Amino acid sequence: MNRIRSVTIWAIVTLCIVVLITLPISLQTQLIASITVVSIMAVIKLLRAEQTWRLVALALGTSIVLRYVYWRTTSTLPPLNQPENFIPGFLLYLAEMYSVAMLALSLFVVAKPLPHRPSRAATIKKFPTVDVFVPSYNEDAALLANTLAAAKAMDYPPDRFEVWLLDDGSTDQKRNSDKVMDARAAVARHQELKQLCEDLGVRYLTRARNEHAKAGNLNNGMAHSTGELIAVFDADHAPARDFLKETVGYFDDDEKLFLVQTPHFFLNPDPVERNLRTFEKMPSENEMFYGIIQRGLDKWNAAFFCGSAAVLSRRALKETDGFSGMSITEDCETALALHSRGWNSVYVDKPLIAGLQPATFASFIGQRSRWAQGMMQILRFRFPPLKRGLTIAQRLCYTSSTLFWLFPFPRTMFLIAPLFYLLFDLEIFTASGGEFLGYTLAYMLVNLMMQNYLYGSFRWPWISELYEYVQTVHLLPAVVSVIMNPRKPTFKVTAKDESVLVSRLSEISRPFFVIFAVLLIGLGISIYKFYAEPYKADVTIVVGAWNLLNLVMAGCALGVVSERGEKSASRRVKVSRRCEFVLGNEAYPATMENVSAQGARIQAFQFPSDTILVDTPAAIRFRPHGSDKDEELPVSIRNVQDSGDVAHVGCRFAPDMPRHHYLVSDLIFANSNQWTDFQMGRRYNPGLVRGTLWFMWMALYQTSRGLVYLVRGIRTSSDARGTDVVAKPEASR
């Protein structure tokens, strides 16, 4: 009886919505309705009303979106007998419908995500055996030493976990390569890493051949280990001491649990953040995924494996013969396979690892290309919407996660659509200026407000659009390639320990300047059309404004591809930790200000700074977490700034024994709370108006910076050619 009543209620509600959406009303009434809805949503936001009111605001916004979809479908498409207008017009329509569909899926996933889970570290009772896998391909020993030392130092009974370095860069295949130099490099790496593992008390493992990339490497690790659980950390992802205690307890709660996933926190900014200088003040791009979307997925038992910072059940993995390797995103594919077999997942929203992001824009695009191609492979080979064994909610969640990577197609259409009118005088969108104001502008404004409701403090206005635009230029051919040939992509390791020593334009920046120039020409044409064709002024204003918005986005992207120089890829982490700075036989009371993978900055009191030379050996004496005695970490002094009784000392770590790697990892990675504090310090919602004004100002500045880099690059190239021309006659004498 209750089921019949529920179905009846849903049927009545659906009928009312359909009637409301399709109700024929005048343009004036539509304008009034749009203004009313926007005003109510704004009031609810200003009053900070949550729970039911948040859902009311989203429902009101959805009504405007659906009204727009109905109007757009029935009233704006060009006639079929005008193919030059209809074809681009229909492609633009499909791009808009994709955006609406993704908005609908986002509403389903994150309208009411699960709250943060409480800490489990203090309540853990059972300690299952754990194998900790650190897969590696081409990372250097210093980077691996920090990660392995941090993993080995986790607060967990030592006899209940084993750390493994899974080295895919020194396989038998590589050490016996026909290319002598490559073979010698692999042999040297093999010996170096084997010795490193022996020094750190870590198990070293390689294999015969590099088959099935990372998935094959992990499966080889499974074949040689026996732990009940498997923790996976990328080579640059160092765990905090409490990682295992915060995660393994969930497997006691649910015997069908296959995954506990945690966020990826990064010590360094991605190239967009670094070049725009937003890392310290604006939430990182991945925080929207790990802070909101994964919690939304978790509500529907669809949080998926992200390749690292996770614990998995060996018993579950045996059902699928280990990690899946059909696609180049083995993480999501593995989770999809296990979810479809009835296994469950949990997401713990607390950063428990710290890693490195790509430092250059080219590496960033390479990483995103692999993600996009891998998700397209999953969509093609596994097709989540019809995957047997998944619940309806899980199908929608996985569909959202895979379809997202089609964004280069609609983003391209939104970029070029105004140019069809400005350059070729085509009418691909049949509407007057008033209709655009009543329907399209209202839809765009409501869309922005709904995004602010969903992601406000995790994603500022226009930042998603910027990230999508800067990726679209190079991801579009990558996505087209995998759609045409889904088995073609191969796994490529993303470089993480790079640095940009000299400010320069990215090697893949040229298309962005070309696009900016074309849009700038479009702006000039729109101004000309406004005066030359006053009878079409309303349409010209609308299309010109659209093109101007694209120009602002393209200008900001010029700053993104203008690489700022910096000395190191490693980011300093702010700390406040008591220590002693030891110089010779004297120990000076000190406080650590910040640390990085390479060194630290110390406030030393009553320090004789005037007699210190560069590279003078010294040591930092401190008490590691979980220890009852002080230890010393050797350093070399790099610089000293005297401020009266206090000297600020910059020093570089000089580890000369295995224990020193543990001390370095303790300084940087042991305390996970510092990463949460850092995230919370930049996580706030500037609001739609203030956020938009801030973005416009940043875009203006970054446009000028990008153009300065371009002029500088042209001059440098001209000077280099001139030097070459002069050098040739000299060489011939």
Buried (B, 14 or more C-beta within 10 A) or exposed (E): EEEEEEEEEEEEEEEEBEEEBEEEEEEEEBBEBBEEBBEBBBEBBEEEEEEEBBBBBBEBBBBBBBBBBBBBEEEBBBEEEEEEBBBBBBBBBEBBBBBBBBBBBBBBBBBBBBEEBEEBBEEBEEBBBBBBBBBBBEBEEBBBBBBBBBBBBBBBEEEBBBBBBBBBBBBBBBBEBEEEEEBEBBBEBBEBBBEBBEBBBBBBBBBEEBBBBBBBBBBBBBEEBEBBBBBBBBBBBBBBBBBBBBBBBBBEEEEBBBBBBBBBBBBBBBBBBBBBBBBEEBBBBBBBBBBBBBBBBBBBBBBBBBBBBBBBBBBBBEBBEBBBBBBBBBBBBBBBBBBBBEBBBBBBBBBBBBBBBBBBBBBBBBBBBBBBBBBBBBBBEBEBBEBEBBBEBBBBBBBBBBBBBBBBBBBBBBBBBBBBBBEEEBBBBEBEBEBBBBBBBBBBBBBBBBBBBBBBBBBBBBBBBBBBBBBBBBBBEBBEBBBEEBEEBEBBBBBBBBEBEEBBBBEBBEEBBEBBEBBBBBBEBBEEBBEEEEEBBBBBBBBBBBBBBBBBBBBBBBBBBBBBEBEBBBBBBBBEBEBBBBBEEEBBEBBBBBBBBBBBBBBBEEBEBEEBEEEBEBBBBBBBBEEEEEBBBBBBBBEBEBEEEBBBBBBBBBBEEBBBBBBBBBBBBBBBEBBBEBBEEBBBBBBBEEBBEBBBEBBBBBBEBBBEBBEBBEEEEEEEEEEEEEEEEEEEE
